[in-house]
Amino acid sequence: MSTLIQPWAFRGQRLVSTRALLTNRAIVATARSLLATFSTLPALHHRIVADFRSDTLTKPTDEMIKEVMLSASRGDDVYEEDDSVRSLEHHVAQLTGHEAGLFCASGTMTNQLAFRASLLTPPASILCDRRSHVYRYEAGGLAAHSQTTVYPVQAIANKGHHITVQDLEREFVVDDGDVHMAPTRLISLENTLDGTVMPLQEVQAIRRFANENKVRLHLDGARIWNAAVAAGCDLKDYTQEFDSVSLCVSKGIGAPIGSVLIGNRGLIKKARHFRKMFGGGWRQAGGLAAAAHWCIDNVWPTMKETHRLAKYLAEGIEREGRGASIYQPVESNMVFLDLAGSGMLLRDLSQKLKGKGIRIGNEDAAESQTQVRLVLHWQISREAVDDFIEVVRDLAEVSVREDRVSSPSEEDDESETNGKKQQTVYCRR
Ligand SMILES: *Cc1c(COP(=O)(O)O)cnc(C)c1O
């Protein structure tokens, strides 16, 4: 195993020395002053990307490409001969307390591979939160790839914050020989889900429930990095409770592309086989793996700062927004904003923000759409957040002057979750 880590350890050392060297150059001084309020970031690799639509929109920096990707190994991953890929897989397996890992192109692929490799014999069904990505936003992949049906679970307790054992019990399909049924074979959790963090005790309770009922437990951990940071626990505390975990590196971690599936050797071997069958076997993927590895080691430690900035944005909007509200607790990097009652239109807000180089989702929203999801990531600066709050304040002032502030409307086709009327704000791109 240690031979797998060595090439990377060497590269890591080289990187540090290159960065130390570059730090002395005068050109860095300007970048430094820009970063004064954001000092925990690895300065040389920081770049400002004021895009709040999603944390997938981080951009690889020139340095990441020149220093990290360029020095990656160039072996063939289908031959399992690329050191950077194997080093990343090993690294994530270690961090999560599992035997093996598989680096893939997307989180959809790692989720779908986990299901396909776990659910070998139909008829079968899975249980997951009805808001889950695997159920709603993976193009019906579960039905297509794994011949599986889903029983979506509604979170009822805790104001719908997260599903519980009681919620799962309601939908659980027992394997009792009834030919009408597709027995539950797997439970899939998502953490964070819409930016909210599932408490570790609940995950542990669900693990016990899964054991008692002899079903597998999968985690869509696209943002488990955020959950662990927000909960203040070790990544392992969460991930070791699962049979398989999908972790995105292309979101909060800030890597250009990819997702890692982890589990035991048998599962990963099967997943690798299915990945080839799905056409996802890739060749010289080392550059991408090296970037992901670097980002885990260097960007992940800045995540706490990102979460703090999300809270700061939410507080600023509530303070200056004159009726604009944050309708979900800010627990990690997402802020859910509702303009209803403030008299501001989402379209106007987005136009004004664009003038400052800031982008948000639902840019050409209809007038009835008042809600939007704002996502923060490591390349969003404190300055961009201050600009954001300033735009909200200016727009809110206009709204008050023109007497457009009202009490929130109750119409529209909205669904109820978290005890709040909600519109569809998920950014699907
Ligand atoms: C983004 C995301 C995925 C995977 O998305 P890809 O675009 O396929 O990488 C899976 N689950 C959740 C919760 C996500 O947010």
The ligand as an SDF file (V2000), in Angstrom:
LIG
                    3D

 15 15  0  0  0  0  0  0  0  0999 V2000
  -24.2430   16.9580   -7.4370 C   0  0  0  0  0  0  0  0  0  0  0  0
  -24.8190   15.8330   -6.7150 C   0  0  0  0  0  0  0  0  0  0  0  0
  -24.6850   14.5180   -7.1680 C   0  0  0  0  0  0  0  0  0  0  0  0
  -23.9300   14.1310   -8.4080 C   0  0  0  0  0  0  0  0  0  0  0  0
  -23.9600   15.0220   -9.4190 O   0  0  0  0  0  0  0  0  0  0  0  0
  -23.0270   14.9210  -10.7200 P   0  0  0  0  0  0  0  0  0  0  0  0
  -23.3600   16.1780  -11.4000 O   0  0  0  0  0  0  0  0  0  0  0  0
  -23.4530   13.7050  -11.4460 O   0  0  0  0  0  0  0  0  0  0  0  0
  -21.6110   14.8360  -10.2790 O   0  0  0  0  0  0  0  0  0  0  0  0
  -25.2540   13.5290   -6.4200 C   0  0  0  0  0  0  0  0  0  0  0  0
  -25.9030   13.7980   -5.2860 N   0  0  0  0  0  0  0  0  0  0  0  0
  -26.0350   15.0400   -4.8030 C   0  0  0  0  0  0  0  0  0  0  0  0
  -26.7430   15.2660   -3.5160 C   0  0  0  0  0  0  0  0  0  0  0  0
  -25.5040   16.1020   -5.5000 C   0  0  0  0  0  0  0  0  0  0  0  0
  -25.6440   17.3350   -5.0240 O   0  0  0  0  0  0  0  0  0  0  0  0
  1  2  1  0
  2  3  1  0
  2 14  2  0
  3  4  1  0
  3 10  2  0
  4  5  1  0
  5  6  1  0
  6  7  2  0
  6  8  1  0
  6  9  1  0
 10 11  1  0
 11 12  2  0
 12 13  1  0
 12 14  1  0
 14 15  1  0
M  END
$$$$
